[in-house]
């Protein structure tokens, strides 16, 4: 999951979604 956040971390909107997925 961390890798997805780093790859999509460029998008602010994606970062928000990635944060929620990481918690799960």
N, C-alpha and C positions, 0 to 999 in steps of 0.2 A: 504493500500500500504506500509506503514511503516513496518508492520509486515513482509511482504515478503522480504523487504530489509534486515531486521535483520536476518531472517532465511537463506536467500541466501547471506547475507553480507559476509559470509565466503569466497565466491568465488570473486576474484577481477573482473573477467569478468562480473559476475552477478551484482556486485555493479554498474558498469557503466550503464548497462541496467536499473537497478532499479532507478538510478538517473533520467534518461530520463523519465521513467514512472511516477515518482513522479511529475515532472514538468507538465506533461499532467494532 
